[in-house]
């Protein structure tokens, strides 16, 4: 029974997400669903800013200069630095990519949103300590001022973050296109199924993961894959498949289960029961 539920959920999710157009991708999810200590060692500047937009709810923060465009990145002994416009505070910031990649957070898997959330916590602690313009020496991140010359000057370090050259990194441009496609699809899923943007991003990321698993296994999921997906489904919905099965069989617990899932997905109980569960997960309670 459990495997039947899982297979139906997997196929329904893929069908529902495919109907919203395009393949999933980006978003930065990990392959492991075990709670613990993580970092995101391969996150890019564009990933970080996209995650900040999600955490802040601003959707207008943006990268101004990539690491290959700033002269500080070419200075001996310095990290790879990029400059962003931070919409939450309406200011510019220079950030070390190496620093972002070493930020430690606790979650169920490695993901970019957690990096951005932890960065905001660190930033808040710095501000509370009186460091309003970054960490104490500006070694990890700092607020910068845009000069009339078009350069950005660090308030802590005094470094100038000049634009060395326009980006010609083909892999970076491709990554940007992937990010745009990912957010466009997530926005559509959010609209179609009336769920929060955070939930729709998780759905698209999980859908992409499922698709890769099925592709590698020629359509047949291994026991390890099934166990991993059940963990991912529980992380996404807030309940286990066993709880869903029990709700389908026992009307006395149905309302509580529906309320838990609705709260987790950021939607109403009626929308969950009438649209999301049957159309996305192939489950009727």
Secondary structure, 3 states (H helix, E strand, C coil): CHHHHHHHHHHHHHHHHHCCCCCCCCCCCCCCCCCEEECCCCCCHHHHHHHHHHHHCCCCCEEEECHHHEHHHHCCCCCCEEEEEECCCCEEEEEEHHHHHHCCEEECCCCHHHHHHHHHHHHHHHHHCCCCCECCCCCCEEEEEECCCCCEEECCCCCECCECCCCCCHHHHHHHHHHHHHHHHHHHHHHHHCCCHHHHHHHHHHHHHHHHHHHHCCCCCCHHHHHHHHHHHHHHHCCCHHHHHHHHHCHHHHHHHHHHHHHHHCCCHHHHHHHHHHHHHCCCC
